[in-house]
Amino acid sequence: MARIGPIILSVAGDTFTDGCRVSVIIWNGATTAGHTCRLDLRTEGAKLWGGTAAQANDYLGANFGPKGLHCPTGFKLTQIGSGEVYVYLAED
């Protein structure tokens, strides 16, 4: 069954454990300039995506295209200063 809508991560340590392809990442609601956010591959620990807010009430993101980035064991939010991260999965 297809997943509808984004996976929402809001606390460091939040994890998605299914193998997938990440199509889009949006970090919304960074409340303070300098706050950081980082997503890693779940078991490999390699950096998947990261950003630093340039100003208050900022948002950042990345679009990896229709094929997306492969995350064979899922991903985890390893760092977030504020806000939420929306992760959209690529469809097969």
Secondary structure, 3 states (H helix, E strand, C coil): CCCCCCEEECCCCCEECCCEEEEEEEEEEECCCCCEEEEEECCCCCEEEEEECCCCCEEEEEECCCCCEEECCCEEEEEECCCEEEEEECCC
